[in-house]
Amino acid sequence: MISQREESISLYSDVTINTMSLGCPSCPLYSECGALFVSAPLSHCIELCCLEPDTCQFACPNNPELFEVAISEVGDLSLSTLSRTPRIPIPTLPPVIPLLYHGCSRSMPLESPAVAVKLSNLIDWRTKQLKFDSKEEVANHFGFDPAAHLLIMGVDKDAAIERIWSLGAELGAQLRALSPSLVTTPNYSTGFDVPRPEDLVNIKRIAMTWVELSSYNLPVSLHVNARTDNDWARLSDFIREREEINSLTFEFRTVGFAKRSEWHVDKLISLAERVGRPLQIILRGGRKHLSKLARSFGQVVFVDTRSFLVTMNRYLFEWRPCEAGTWRRHPTLAGEQLHGLLQANIDLYAKMVVYEMRGII
C-alpha cells in the first residue's frame, strides 16, 4: 500500500527527475503552465479534480461557474499584462522581527526596532474596514513602540486571505494611513494536488495584489509561491523585468517535506541569480536555510512567529552560543504581566537566529 507521504511526493513536479505528463502539450494552458513533471501516473492535471463541483472551491474547468469567475477576476493568466508601478524604496529591516498577535497580558510596550502584525488582525470583518486609523493606534493595541518599523504580513491561512481578496484595491488607501515600513502580499496557494488552473490564477492574484498595493505608494514585498520549475522561471522573469520589485516573501511552513523544502531553496537562489540585483527576502519558517539564503540575497529577514505564542503559554527561552536553544516551563502567578518574559524571549531568540544566519552555529 502506498503511504500518504509517498503519494504526496509522487505529485511534486520536478523537471530534472520526471517526464512530462502525456496530456500536457495539447492543453490550452500549456504556454503559461509549462506542464507537470511528476512520478505519479498522471496524464494531465484535471485528473486531480475532486469531481464535486457543488462544493469545490478551486479554479477547475470541471467547475465552470467558479472557473469563469476566477478567470474574469484576473483577466488572463499572464504576468506580463500587469501594469507597471513606481519604484518605492524598501527599508533595511532588522534581521529578525517578532510577530505580535495581540497586546494582552502586558502592561509595558515591547522594545524592538521592528514588529510584525498579521494583516487579517487589522481588519474589522463586519465593516470590511481597518480597525485602526494610524500607526499609533496599532502600536497601542499590539503593545509596541510607535517608532518601530511596522511589517504588515499578508501571509495567512487560506480562509483569511480569501476574505482579504474580497476587499479589493481600496485596502491600499487604508493601509497607507498606518505608515507601514513594509506590507507583504497574501500568499494565495499553489497546491501539489489540485488542477493547475488554480495555481496559475493564484500566482496572478498575488502579483495583482502587489500592483494594487504599490499603486498607493506603499512599500510592498511580493510573496512568491510556485509549484513547478516553470512557475519559478515565470516569476524570475517577471521580477527581473520589473526593477520596482526589490523585496520578496516566502513561507516554508507549507511547502511539504524536507526534500521539497530544499528544492524551493535552490529555486530561490536561482531566482536571485537570474534577477541579478540585490533583493530583500522576508521569510516565515525555514530557519535552517537562513545562512544559505543569506549568501544570495541582499538582505534576509526572518519573522519570529514562535516567541510570542510560546511566551503566552509561560515558557522561557534558554540558549548559549554553540548550543541548541530550549524552551523551559516558566510558571507565573495569577494575573502576572508577561512583558518582561516576552522581551527576554524575543531578544534571546533573535540573537540565536542571527548567529544561525551568519553560519556561526
C-alpha positions in Angstrom: 0.0 0.0 0.0 1.3 3.5 -0.9 1.5 5.8 2.1 0.0 9.3 2.1 3.5 10.7 2.3 4.7 8.7 -0.8 1.6 9.6 -2.7 2.2 13.3 -1.9 5.8 13.2 -3.0 4.7 11.5 -6.3 2.8 14.6 -7.2 5.7 17.0 -6.7 6.7 18.4 -10.1 10.4 18.3 -10.9 11.7 18.6 -14.5 15.1 17.2 -13.6 13.9 13.7 -12.5 10.5 13.1 -14.1 9.0 13.1 -17.6 6.2 15.3 -18.8 2.6 14.2 -18.3 1.4 13.0 -21.7 -1.7 15.2 -21.9 0.1 18.5 -21.1 1.3 19.5 -24.6 -2.3 19.6 -26.0 -3.6 21.7 -23.1 -4.7 25.3 -24.0 -2.9 26.5 -20.8 0.4 24.8 -21.8 2.3 28.0 -22.6 1.6 29.5 -19.2 1.6 26.3 -17.2 4.7 24.6 -18.7 3.3 21.2 -17.9 3.6 18.8 -14.9 6.6 16.5 -14.4 5.5 14.1 -11.7 6.3 10.5 -10.9 2.6 9.7 -10.3 0.8 8.0 -13.3 -0.9 11.3 -14.3 -1.8 12.1 -17.9 -2.9 15.7 -17.1 -3.7 17.8 -14.0 -7.5 17.6 -14.5 -7.2 14.0 -13.2 -6.7 15.7 -9.8 -10.3 17.1 -10.0 -12.4 16.3 -6.9 -15.4 15.7 -9.1 -17.6 17.5 -6.6 -18.4 20.9 -8.4 -21.1 21.8 -5.9 -18.6 22.0 -3.0 -15.4 22.6 -4.9 -13.6 25.9 -4.2 -10.9 25.6 -6.9 -10.5 27.2 -10.3 -11.1 24.0 -12.2 -12.6 23.6 -15.7 -15.0 20.9 -14.3 -16.5 23.6 -12.1 -17.4 26.0 -14.9 -19.1 28.7 -12.8 -16.3 29.2 -10.4 -13.7 28.8 -13.1 -15.2 31.6 -15.1 -15.4 33.9 -12.1 -11.7 33.2 -11.3 -10.5 33.9 -14.8 -12.6 37.0 -15.1 -11.2 38.4 -11.8 -7.6 38.1 -13.0 -8.3 38.9 -16.7 -5.8 36.4 -18.0 -3.0 34.2 -16.6 -0.1 36.2 -18.0 2.1 38.2 -15.6 3.3 40.4 -18.4 0.0 42.2 -18.8 0.1 43.7 -15.3 0.6 47.5 -15.0 4.0 48.9 -14.0 4.2 50.8 -10.8 6.6 53.4 -9.3 9.8 52.2 -7.7 9.2 52.6 -4.0 12.2 52.5 -1.6 12.3 49.3 0.6 13.8 49.9 4.0 16.6 47.9 5.5 15.0 46.0 8.3 16.4 44.2 11.4 17.4 40.5 10.6 14.8 39.2 13.0 11.3 40.6 13.5 8.9 39.3 16.1 5.2 38.7 15.1 2.8 40.0 17.7 -0.8 38.7 17.8 -2.3 41.0 20.5 -1.4 43.2 23.4 -2.9 41.3 26.2 -1.1 40.3 29.4 1.4 43.1 29.0 1.4 46.5 30.7 4.6 47.7 29.0 5.3 48.0 25.3 7.8 45.7 23.6 11.1 47.4 22.9 12.0 46.3 19.4 13.3 48.1 16.4 10.6 46.4 14.3 7.5 44.3 14.8 5.2 42.3 12.5 1.5 42.0 12.7 -0.9 40.0 10.5 -3.0 41.9 8.0 -6.0 39.9 8.9 -5.7 41.1 12.6 -6.1 44.7 11.4 -9.4 44.2 9.7 -12.9 44.6 11.1 -14.7 41.9 9.0 -18.1 43.3 9.9 -17.4 46.7 8.2 -14.7 45.4 5.9 -12.5 48.3 7.0 -9.3 48.5 9.0 -9.8 48.7 12.8 -7.1 51.4 13.1 -6.6 54.9 11.6 -2.9 55.4 12.5 0.2 53.5 13.3 0.0 54.9 16.9 -3.4 53.1 17.3 -1.9 49.9 16.0 1.1 50.2 18.4 -1.2 50.9 21.4 -3.3 47.8 20.6 -0.5 45.4 20.0 1.9 46.8 22.6 5.0 48.2 20.8 6.8 51.5 20.4 5.2 53.5 17.6 8.7 54.4 16.4 9.4 50.8 15.5 9.3 49.6 11.9 5.9 48.1 11.2 5.8 45.0 9.0 2.3 44.0 7.9 2.2 40.4 7.0 -0.4 39.2 4.3 0.7 35.6 4.9 -2.1 33.7 6.5 -4.4 30.7 6.3 -6.4 30.3 3.1 -9.8 31.4 4.6 -8.3 34.7 5.9 -6.6 35.7 2.7 -9.6 34.8 0.6 -11.5 37.4 2.7 -8.7 39.9 2.1 -9.1 39.4 -1.7 -12.8 40.4 -1.4 -11.8 43.8 0.0 -10.4 45.0 -3.3 -7.9 47.7 -4.1 -9.4 50.1 -1.6 -7.4 48.3 1.1 -4.2 50.1 -0.1 -5.5 53.5 0.8 -6.4 52.4 4.3 -3.0 50.7 4.8 -1.2 53.8 3.8 -2.6 55.6 6.8 -0.8 53.2 9.1 2.6 54.2 7.7 4.0 50.6 7.4 7.6 50.1 6.6 6.6 47.1 4.5 3.5 45.2 3.5 3.7 41.6 2.3 1.1 40.4 -0.2 -1.2 37.5 0.7 0.2 34.0 -0.1 -2.6 32.6 -2.3 -1.9 28.9 -2.5 -0.2 26.7 -5.1 -1.0 23.2 -4.2 0.6 19.9 -5.3 -2.7 18.0 -5.7 -5.1 20.4 -7.4 -5.7 21.2 -11.1 -3.1 23.6 -12.4 -5.5 26.5 -13.3 -5.9 27.0 -9.5 -2.1 27.6 -9.2 -1.9 29.9 -12.2 -4.9 32.0 -11.0 -3.4 32.4 -7.5 0.1 33.3 -8.8 -1.6 36.1 -10.9 -3.7 37.1 -7.9 -0.5 37.6 -5.8 1.0 39.7 -8.5 -2.2 41.7 -8.9 -2.3 42.5 -5.2 1.3 43.6 -5.3 0.5 46.0 -8.2 -2.6 47.3 -6.4 -0.9 48.0 -3.1 2.2 49.5 -4.8 -0.1 51.9 -6.7 -0.8 53.6 -3.3 2.9 54.2 -2.9 3.2 51.5 -0.3 6.4 49.6 0.1 5.3 46.1 -0.8 7.0 42.7 -0.7 5.9 40.2 -3.4 5.1 36.8 -2.0 6.5 34.1 -4.3 4.5 30.8 -4.5 5.3 28.2 -7.1 4.6 24.5 -7.8 6.7 23.8 -10.8 10.0 24.7 -12.4 8.1 26.8 -15.0 6.3 28.7 -12.2 9.7 29.7 -10.8 11.0 30.6 -14.2 8.0 32.8 -14.9 8.4 34.5 -11.5 12.1 35.0 -12.1 11.4 36.7 -15.4 8.6 38.8 -14.0 10.8 40.1 -11.2 13.9 40.6 -13.3 12.0 42.7 -15.8 10.5 44.9 -13.1 13.1 46.9 -11.2 10.3 48.2 -8.9 10.3 44.8 -7.2 13.0 44.8 -4.6 11.5 42.7 -1.8 10.2 39.1 -1.8 8.4 37.0 0.8 8.5 33.2 1.1 6.9 30.8 3.7 8.5 27.4 4.3 5.8 26.1 6.6 3.5 24.9 3.8 6.0 23.6 1.3 5.8 20.0 2.4 8.6 17.6 3.2 12.3 18.3 3.8 13.4 17.4 0.3 10.8 19.7 -1.2 12.0 22.5 1.1 15.5 22.1 -0.3 14.0 22.3 -3.8 12.4 25.6 -3.0 15.7 26.9 -1.5 17.5 26.0 -4.7 14.8 27.8 -6.7 15.0 30.9 -4.6 18.8 31.0 -5.0 18.4 30.6 -8.8 15.8 33.3 -8.9 18.2 35.7 -7.1 21.0 34.9 -9.6 18.7 35.3 -12.5 17.3 38.6 -11.4 20.8 39.9 -10.9 20.2 42.7 -8.4 20.1 42.8 -4.6 16.8 41.6 -3.3 15.4 41.6 0.2 13.6 38.4 1.3 11.2 38.1 4.2 11.0 34.5 5.5 8.4 32.7 7.6 9.9 29.4 8.7 12.9 27.8 7.1 15.3 28.8 9.9 17.8 26.1 8.9 18.1 27.7 5.4 19.0 31.2 6.6 22.8 31.1 6.2 22.5 29.6 2.7 19.9 32.1 1.5 21.9 35.0 3.1 24.7 34.4 0.6 22.4 35.0 -2.4 20.1 37.8 -1.2 20.9 41.4 -0.3 19.1 41.1 3.0 17.4 38.2 4.7 14.7 39.0 7.3 13.4 36.2 9.5 9.9 36.6 11.0 9.8 35.1 14.5 6.3 33.6 14.8 7.1 31.5 17.8 8.4 33.6 20.7 5.1 35.4 21.3 2.9 32.3 21.3 5.3 30.3 23.5 5.6 33.2 25.9 1.8 33.3 26.3 2.0 29.6 27.3 4.5 30.6 30.0 7.8 29.3 28.6 11.3 30.9 28.9 13.8 30.6 26.1 17.3 29.4 27.1 20.3 29.5 24.7 24.1 29.8 24.7 26.3 30.1 21.6 27.2 26.8 20.0 24.3 25.1 21.9 20.7 24.3 20.8 18.1 26.7 22.2 15.4 25.2 24.5 12.1 26.4 25.9 11.6 25.7 29.6 8.3 25.9 31.6 8.1 29.2 33.4 5.0 29.3 35.6 3.7 32.7 36.6 1.4 34.0 39.3 -2.3 34.6 38.5 -2.6 38.0 36.8 1.2 38.4 36.4 2.1 40.5 33.4 4.2 38.9 30.7 6.0 41.9 29.2 9.3 41.1 30.8 9.2 37.4 29.8 8.2 38.3 26.3 11.0 40.9 26.0 13.6 38.4 27.2 12.4 35.6 24.9 12.3 37.8 21.8 15.7 39.3 22.4 17.5 36.0 23.1 15.7 34.1 20.3 16.7 36.9 17.8 20.3 36.6 19.0 20.3 32.9 18.3 18.7 33.3 14.8 21.3 35.9 13.9 24.1 33.5 14.9 22.5 30.9 12.6 22.1 33.3 9.8 25.7 34.2 9.9 26.6 30.5 9.9 28.2 30.7 13.3 26.3 27.7 14.7 
